[in-house]
Amino acid sequence: GVASRYRRHVVHGYEVKVSRADLLQDVRAGKYQKYLSQVDRLFFVLPADIGTLDDVPPECGVILYHQGEQLLFEQVRAARPQSRVPDSGLPWRLLFRLYNDFANAQSRPRAGSR
């Protein structure tokens, strides 16, 4: 049989940021806190060159992405486990949000490009 601790789904949330201003504004406003009760672990995903670990709340994990010939992701800090309220539709809403945020980020021109 499967151990009971493996029967529970673990929901990870990802808050994607494309600029330091966006990151700091959301952290200062506490926007990320509403997600903490809905996920088991929350990660901020941001370009490697826009912030520091100190910019992200300590209960949240950090995943940096590096854009070059390939898009590379690097987890630099683990997220602390949270207590969430069960919600069967949440994973799909989070996945949809991640897709939309990433699609919007890709459609914006990068600094220094035309």
Secondary structure, 3 states (H helix, E strand, C coil): CCCHHHCCCCCEEEEECCCHHHHHHHHHHCCCHHHHCCCCEEEEEEECCCCCHHHCCCCCEEEEEEECCCEEEEEEECCCCCCCCCCCCHHHHHHHHHHHHHHHHHHCCCCCCC
